[in-house]
Amino acid sequence: MTVFERSFPTTRRRALQILALLGVGGTDLARSAGALAQSAARAEEAWPKMQYRTLGKTGFEGSRLVFGCGAALMFWGKDELLNAAFEHGVNVFDVGTSDYYRNAESNLGAFAKKNRDKIFLISKGLVGLDLQPGQELTAAQRKECAQNWSNAMDRSLTDLSTDHVDAYYIMAANNVSLVRSDEMYAAFEAAKKAGKVDHWGVSTHQNASGVLDAAADTGRYSLAQIAITPAGWYDWNAKAIQKDSKPMAGLGPTLDKARKAGIGLVGMKAARHLAGKWMGFGPDRPKTFDEIYSVEFKKAPLSPFQRSYAYVLAHGLDAVNADSQSLEHLKENFVAAATSQKYFA
């Protein structure tokens, strides 16, 4: 790591993400930014061996890094990046409905088809209603949500050019009544019977504790993707750590309950709080989680982003979903996931 990178640990990633959204690939970025001139060379250095975990009752031995395809593929295909991830051992790919992620599913389709029998393919759909965490849904609302979600799945299958996904999530779930809904479960069961999907999941970045508890209570879910950081639950709406959250080390009982219910736990937004400036979420905060870390862990040869991923993986998660916009960005995420356990006895 260069002196520049040590001094400004969020600058490199922010530049990668911004330029990726503008269509500037890893090679062009290396040519256009002097401080990143050797990024491609660094990314090609030896990769560590990926580690795997059984993802709940799916029974699938999934890589601890999930390739988050939503933002990465919204506008353009990036098969070279997807292939690099797969060749180095990433075998779980997560995307989402075009209602939110534009062309991401379509841009993932060819890669997914080529490797269909070797990867675990996840997508997710919205229920189409603006729900509040404490809202009790009526029967009519539950039925409407179920129908909207089923329609979203059908569109996802069309956009992915496939007739089957391994798992399909309820996307942006924040409502306990929805998660417990018999109507939603019936919609999933109908899709499963039709051969469209094998496993049900929930993805949440608001009221994650309540949603995860409810999912565990039903015994119906195989996967949960939760917004969580070393400092506790991350609330995407507030763009901050949830005010009443305990640090992650104190969330063990909730995570253990879900795991006992057969739910594989995938973290997301683990590092989002560190880099706020480039998306207008406030200042960059590279040292925010340092008070959570031990003295020894802070000495680990990891960037602040890598450190947050490694920490959540070592404290209760099976995998972490990370957006990768370039080869160097992918390598950074990969190293954190593959080496996370070595820093914790």
WOHU-V289746 format. One line per field, one symbol per residue. psi: psi as a letter, one per 30 degrees, with the letter a starting at -180 (. if undefined). A space follows every 10 residues. Layout:
psi=???
This chain:
psi=kleeeeeiff eeeeeeeeee ffgjleeeee efjefgfgee eefflkklkk llkkibgffk jkkfkkjjfd eegeellhee eeeeeefgfk gkkkalkffe gcgeeeffee eeeegefflj kkalllfgkj klegkjklee eeeeeeeeee eeeeeeeeef hlgklekklj khkgkeeeef keeeeeeeee eeefgflekk lkkkgkheee eeeeeeefgf kfkkjkjklf fakkjeefhl kkegklleff geeeeeeeef ggkkjkklgf gefejfefgg galkifgefe fflleeeffk illeeeeeee eeefhflelk kkkkfleeee eeeeeeefge ffgk.
